[in-house]
Structures are given as structure tokens and as C-alpha cells.
Amino acid sequence: MRLDKLLSNASNLTRSQAVKAIKQGDVLVDGEPVTKGASKVTEDNEVRYLGTLITEPKPRYYMLNKPLDCVSANRDKNSLTVFDYLLVPRRDQLHVAGRLDRDTTGLIIATDDGQWSHRLTSPKHEHFKRYRVTLAEALTEKAKLALEEGILLEGETKPTKPAMVDVLEPDLINLSISEGRYHQVKRMLEAVGNEVIALHREAIAHIELDTSLEPGKWRELSPDEIDLSKP
């Protein structure tokens, strides 16, 4: 890894501040000053910044109960984002694994582990996402069967993969899907003649939204939740 990247990743320095610190001789590698940010270092090297040992930070994984009317982005000029609630260091290095629309609430996962988030969200891994869906009208048996078989959405040429549907009340269902097409849940219900009034994500794969988290609150994922080998 580049020395300047390691320093910025493992400290509160920006990349440009890290480059400046290195040029000034504030960083020692195996006891010797190294003044080029592009210099390569490995985990076998001892890196110190102003005497403090610098090590590659471990990947971070968080769950957040997304409130209504905030957006799944790192920054937004006009609205609060999930990262305005997730008050942790180096938030700019995190990304959302599985975005939600502004008017959708529930489970958001943020991480700086790109490979892990790809495995979690890629349709080829078929990790189901479960949503609690409040409908404008009672779900008919015909509509339920259509959702479970897969339906062709407007403007697309390939039907959705089969969904899992659990009817909780006539106008309240749990819908689980393994894809992430644009506005998919809303479009699926529209395709069967219904309308989504409220949408709340309860789970992604085996990761369940912690029911103790109020909207806007967050916590780190547990080792079991991070383990994507679980069914």
C-alpha cells in the first residue's frame, strides 16, 4: 500500500495532509524517515507518525435504522443523508451497501469493505432482502401468486426473480426479493394493480434490523452478522 494512503486511512489526516506530513519527515518507516507518499509499505513494516504506531485499520461494518426523508448518499446539498446520522470517524471512506429511497425506512448497512458489500448486494449471490410493505388495497391471491412466480415490469424484457410473500394483514405483507432493480418493490406491486403506501426494510440476507434501534440510531455489526457464509 502507498504510504500516504495508509496514513490517511489510519488517522484523521486527509490525503493531502498525509502527503505534507510525509514530506516534512514526520513519518518513519522502520525507524527511518521516508519523504515520498508513493513509497510502498507492507504489514511487515513498522510505520510511525510523530511517534505513534500506524497500522492498517480493520474494515468497518455498521447498521443504521434509516429514518424517513433522508437519502442514501455520502453528501446531499438539500437533504440529510444516512451519514449525518452515522457519526463515526472517516465517514467519507464508508459507502452504503444497498441503498434505500428517501421515502423508505429501515435497515441500511454502511461499510468500507467493497468486496464484502458486493457479495452482500450482488444478485448473483441471491441474498434476499425483506421488506414490510403497507399497501393501498388488500393483496389478492392472484397478485400474491404473480409476485411469487416473477412478473415482467414495465419497460423491461426479463421478469423478476420469484419473490417470497408473507401476508400479515390484508393490506400488510412481508416481501422478500433477491434483486435490486430500480424502485423494484413499488413497481412489482404496481404491476399487480396495487400501490405501496409505506416501505420498511427489515433484513438483508441473515442480517436483521436490530429492533432496539430507534430511527436514526446505529450500531456496529456483530461477527456473526458480518459472516456472509451463513444461510
Buried (B, 14 or more C-beta within 10 A) or exposed (E): BBBBBBBBBBBEBEBEBBBBBBEEEBBBBEEEEBEEBEBEBEEEBEBBBEEEEBEBBEEBBBBBBBBEEBBBEBEBEEEBBBBBBBEEEBBEBBBBBBBBBBEBBBBBBBBBBEEBBEBBBEEEEEBBBBBBBBBEEEBEEEBBEBBEEBBEBEEEEEEBEBBEBEEEEEBBBBBBBBBEBEEBBBBBBBBBEBEBEEBBBBBBBBBEBBEEBEEBBBEEBEEEBBEEEEE
